[in-house]
Amino acid sequence: MRFVAIVTAFLLLSVIPIPQGKINIVVSIGSLKSIVEEICGEYASMDVIIPEGSDPHSYSLTSEDYDKIEKADLIILANSENLGIEREIREAFPDKNYLDFEDYASYGAEFHSLPGFGEKNFHGYWLYPSNALAIGRAVAEKMKFVDPEHKDYYEEVYKSFRERVLSAWEYINESLEQSSCIVAVPGVAYMAETMRMNVKGTLLKEPNSFVQGSELKKYADMMKRGEIRYVVCPEELKDTNIDKFSKEFASENDGEVIYLKIFSGRMPYDSLLYYNSAAVLRPLKESDGESLLWILATAILAVVAVLEFLIIIRWKRRLME
């Protein structure tokens, strides 16, 4: 998987008056930024409140955050109904222009159930392709409203985003076999589902609270019987207590740990899908040329997707100059 990471990282480097120049956007959750940026990055300056990797449930707004929000023309939230920090933002700035989950839902976004957690898993829902597309569409429509001068640009960029996401999703569905898993944390469940895994449960229900007793034994028995093949852990949580617990559980019950990336950084969303599909393919072995070929092919697809996106953006910009 390091090969894919190296290649990808190398190449990826209410009506409210809008001021002249770029649109000031504030994104509440860092993980949403890559989707938003793909739609409106050309004509927007963007700030994030909660960086990727930080716990949104324990984050407290700073004076710097308040300054960012005060200057914002558009604030993009994940789900203020379940995130207290986002409710605080809406209460403190009720007259601002917002996008929130109900806006994405109007374009098809939805929560999935997670056995052992609940009917609505709101952790990382934007990682599922149809939800990412719904967010992208909502952002494009809102940007047409707040910046009508460039409405054709936002429409064309969204179409490109949609085509690339659907192409990556199709590749995954054609390349990966269906399997079953449990997830280390609820936040990786949507990406596991995207990788054609039937998620049977989660090892961590709440912060620092692992499943125990009969529920843990049920998962262990299912794994020993082959009904669960993997424990899926976020790549970003390697070498943490969650990772150690996942490894021990998988080792004791004849399973395997797979790591999926859930924080994209500067990686476009479709490249994140390609990256994770490589992680699910057979582990790379020195003598296994077929595995190497799969990983090389996946890396090339990710690179092509990024280059295509950059070419389209430059072409559209020149047309509008």
C-alpha positions in Angstrom: 0.0 0.0 0.0 3.0 2.3 0.5 3.5 2.5 -3.3 0.0 3.8 -3.9 0.4 6.4 -1.0 3.7 7.6 -2.4 2.5 8.0 -6.0 -0.8 9.7 -5.0 0.9 12.0 -2.5 3.5 13.0 -5.0 1.0 14.0 -7.7 -1.7 15.6 -5.5 0.0 18.2 -4.2 -31.8 33.1 3.1 -30.2 36.0 0.8 -27.0 37.5 2.1 -25.0 40.1 0.2 -21.7 38.6 -1.2 -18.6 40.8 -1.4 -16.5 41.2 -4.5 -13.8 38.6 -5.0 -13.7 35.1 -3.8 -16.5 33.6 -1.7 -15.5 33.1 1.9 -16.5 29.6 2.9 -16.1 28.0 6.3 -16.4 24.2 6.5 -17.1 22.8 10.0 -15.5 19.4 9.6 -12.1 19.0 7.9 -13.1 15.7 6.2 -15.8 17.5 4.2 -13.3 20.0 2.8 -12.0 17.8 -0.1 -15.6 17.5 -1.5 -16.4 21.1 -1.1 -13.1 22.3 -2.5 -13.6 20.2 -5.7 -16.8 22.1 -6.5 -15.9 25.6 -5.6 -12.2 25.9 -4.9 -11.6 28.0 -8.0 -13.7 30.9 -6.8 -13.6 30.4 -3.0 -11.3 30.9 -0.1 -11.8 28.2 2.5 -11.3 27.8 6.2 -11.9 24.7 8.4 -13.1 24.8 12.0 -12.4 21.2 13.1 -9.2 19.8 11.5 -9.2 16.2 10.2 -8.3 13.9 13.0 -9.8 16.0 15.8 -12.9 14.8 17.7 -15.8 17.1 16.8 -17.7 16.1 20.0 -15.0 17.5 22.3 -13.9 20.5 20.2 -14.4 24.0 21.6 -14.7 27.0 19.4 -11.8 29.5 19.7 -11.8 33.3 19.2 -10.0 32.6 15.9 -12.9 30.3 14.9 -15.4 33.0 15.7 -13.5 35.4 13.5 -13.6 32.9 10.6 -17.3 32.4 10.9 -18.0 36.1 11.2 -16.3 36.7 7.9 -17.9 33.7 6.1 -20.3 34.1 3.2 -21.3 30.4 3.4 -21.0 27.9 6.3 -21.0 24.2 5.4 -22.0 21.9 8.2 -22.1 18.1 8.5 -25.1 17.5 10.7 -26.0 20.1 13.3 -28.8 17.9 14.7 -26.2 15.5 16.1 -23.1 17.7 16.5 -23.3 20.2 19.4 -20.4 22.3 18.0 -22.4 22.9 14.9 -25.6 23.8 16.8 -23.5 26.3 18.7 -22.4 27.9 15.4 -25.9 28.2 14.1 -27.1 29.7 17.4 -24.3 32.2 17.5 -24.7 33.2 13.9 -28.4 32.7 13.0 -28.4 35.0 10.0 -25.6 33.3 8.1 -25.9 31.3 4.9 -25.7 27.6 5.7 -25.7 24.2 4.1 -26.6 21.3 6.5 -27.6 17.7 6.3 -31.2 18.5 5.4 -29.9 20.2 2.2 -27.8 17.1 1.3 -30.8 14.9 2.0 -32.9 16.7 -0.5 -30.4 15.4 -3.1 -30.4 11.9 -1.8 -28.0 11.8 1.1 -29.0 9.3 3.9 -27.7 7.7 7.0 -27.2 3.9 7.0 -27.8 1.6 10.0 -24.9 0.0 11.8 -25.6 -3.2 13.7 -24.7 -2.8 17.4 -24.6 1.0 17.0 -28.0 2.2 15.8 -30.4 2.9 12.9 -28.5 6.1 12.0 -24.8 6.1 11.8 -23.9 9.7 11.3 -20.2 9.2 11.6 -18.4 9.8 8.3 -21.6 9.5 6.2 -20.0 11.7 3.5 -17.5 8.8 2.7 -20.2 6.9 0.9 -20.2 7.8 -2.8 -24.0 8.6 -3.2 -23.7 10.9 -0.1 -20.6 12.6 -1.4 -22.4 13.3 -4.7 -25.4 14.7 -2.8 -23.1 17.0 -0.9 -21.4 18.0 -4.1 -24.7 18.8 -5.8 -26.0 20.8 -2.8 -22.7 22.8 -2.8 -22.9 23.5 -6.5 -26.5 24.7 -6.3 -25.8 26.9 -3.4 -22.7 28.4 -5.1 -24.8 29.2 -8.2 -27.1 31.2 -5.8 -24.4 33.1 -3.9 -22.1 33.6 -7.0 -24.4 33.6 -10.1 -21.7 35.1 -12.2 -19.9 31.7 -12.3 -23.0 29.4 -12.2 -21.9 27.6 -15.4 -18.5 26.9 -13.9 -20.1 25.2 -10.8 -22.4 23.1 -12.9 -19.6 21.9 -15.1 -17.2 21.1 -12.2 -20.0 19.2 -10.4 -20.6 17.1 -13.6 -16.9 16.3 -13.8 -16.9 15.4 -10.1 -19.9 13.1 -10.6 -18.4 11.3 -13.5 -15.1 10.7 -11.7 -16.8 9.4 -8.6 -19.2 7.1 -10.5 -16.2 5.8 -12.5 -14.3 5.0 -9.4 -17.3 3.4 -7.8 -17.9 1.3 -10.9 -14.2 0.2 -10.8 -14.7 -0.9 -7.2 -17.8 -2.9 -7.9 -16.1 -4.6 -10.8 -12.8 -5.3 -9.1 -13.6 -6.2 -5.5 -15.4 -9.3 -4.2 -18.2 -9.0 -1.7 -17.2 -9.8 1.9 -18.2 -9.2 5.5 -16.6 -7.4 8.3 -16.8 -5.6 11.6 -15.4 -2.1 11.9 -13.1 -0.9 14.6 -15.0 2.4 14.8 -18.3 3.7 13.3 -16.5 6.3 11.3 -15.0 3.8 8.9 -18.3 1.9 8.2 -19.4 3.9 5.2 -16.0 3.4 3.5 -16.1 -0.3 4.3 -19.6 -0.5 2.6 -18.2 1.3 -0.4 -15.6 -1.4 -0.6 -18.4 -4.0 -1.0 -18.3 -5.1 2.6 -21.3 -6.1 4.6 -20.7 -4.5 8.0 -21.9 -6.7 10.8 -21.0 -4.5 13.8 -18.5 -2.3 15.5 -15.8 -2.9 18.2 -16.1 0.6 19.5 -19.5 2.1 20.3 -18.5 5.2 22.2 -15.1 6.9 22.8 -12.9 4.5 24.9 -15.8 2.0 25.2 -15.2 -1.3 23.4 -17.9 -4.0 23.1 -17.6 -6.7 25.8 -19.2 -9.9 26.9 -21.8 -11.7 24.8 -21.6 -9.1 22.0 -17.9 -9.5 21.6 -18.2 -13.3 21.7 -20.9 -13.2 19.0 -18.5 -11.4 16.7 -15.7 -13.8 17.6 -17.9 -16.8 16.8 -19.0 -15.3 13.5 -15.4 -14.7 12.5 -14.3 -18.2 13.4 -17.1 -19.6 11.3 -16.0 -17.4 8.4 -19.1 -15.2 8.5 -16.9 -12.2 9.2 -13.6 -12.0 7.3 -12.1 -8.7 8.3 -11.8 -6.1 11.0 -11.7 -2.8 9.2 -9.7 0.0 11.0 -9.0 3.5 9.8 -5.4 3.9 8.5 -5.1 7.0 10.6 -5.6 5.0 13.8 -2.6 2.6 13.3 -0.7 2.0 16.5 -3.4 3.3 18.7 -5.3 1.3 21.3 -8.1 0.8 18.8 -5.7 -0.7 16.3 -4.1 -3.0 19.0 -7.5 -4.2 20.1 -8.5 -4.9 16.4 -5.3 -6.8 15.8 -5.7 -9.0 18.9 -9.3 -9.7 18.1 -8.5 -10.7 14.5 -5.5 -12.8 15.4 -7.4 -14.7 18.1 -10.3 -15.5 15.8 -8.6 -16.3 12.5 -9.5 -13.0 10.9 -7.5 -10.2 9.2 -7.2 -6.4 9.8 -7.6 -4.2 6.8 -6.8 -0.5 6.9 -8.9 2.1 5.0 -8.1 5.7 4.7 -10.9 8.0 5.9 -9.1 11.4 5.9 -8.3 12.6 2.4 -6.1 15.6 3.1 -5.4 17.1 -0.3 -6.4 13.9 -2.1 -9.5 14.2 -4.3 -12.4 12.1 -3.2 -12.3 9.7 -6.2 -8.6 9.1 -5.6 -9.5 8.2 -2.0 -11.8 5.5 -3.4 -9.1 4.1 -5.7 -6.5 4.2 -2.8 -8.8 2.2 -0.6 -9.7 -0.3 -3.3 -6.0 -1.1 -3.5 -5.9 -1.8 0.3 -8.7 -4.4 -0.1 -7.0 -6.2 -2.9 -4.8 -9.1 -2.0 -1.8 -8.1 0.2 1.3 -7.4 -1.7 3.9 -10.2 -1.6 7.4 -10.1 -3.2 6.6 -13.2 -5.2 3.0 -12.3 -6.2 3.2 -10.4 -9.4 -0.5 -10.4 -9.9 -1.0 -8.4 -6.7 1.6 -5.9 -7.7 -0.1 -5.5 -11.1 -3.4 -4.8 -9.4 -1.9 -2.2 -7.1 0.1 -0.5 -10.0 -3.1 -0.4 -12.1 -5.1 1.2 -9.2 -2.4 3.8 -8.6 -2.4 4.7 -12.3 -6.2 5.1 -12.2 -5.9 7.4 -9.3 -3.3 9.5 -11.0 -5.3 9.7 -14.2 -8.4 10.8 -12.3 -6.4 13.7 -10.7 -4.8 14.8 -14.0 -8.2 14.7 -15.7 -9.7 16.9 -13.0 -6.9 19.5 -13.2 -7.1 19.7 -17.0 -10.9 20.2 -16.9 -10.6 22.9 -14.3 -7.9 24.8 -16.3 -10.0 24.4 -19.5 -13.1 25.8 -17.8 -11.3 28.7 -16.3 -9.9 29.7 -19.7 -13.3 29.6 -21.3 -14.6 32.0 -18.7 -11.8 34.5 -18.8 
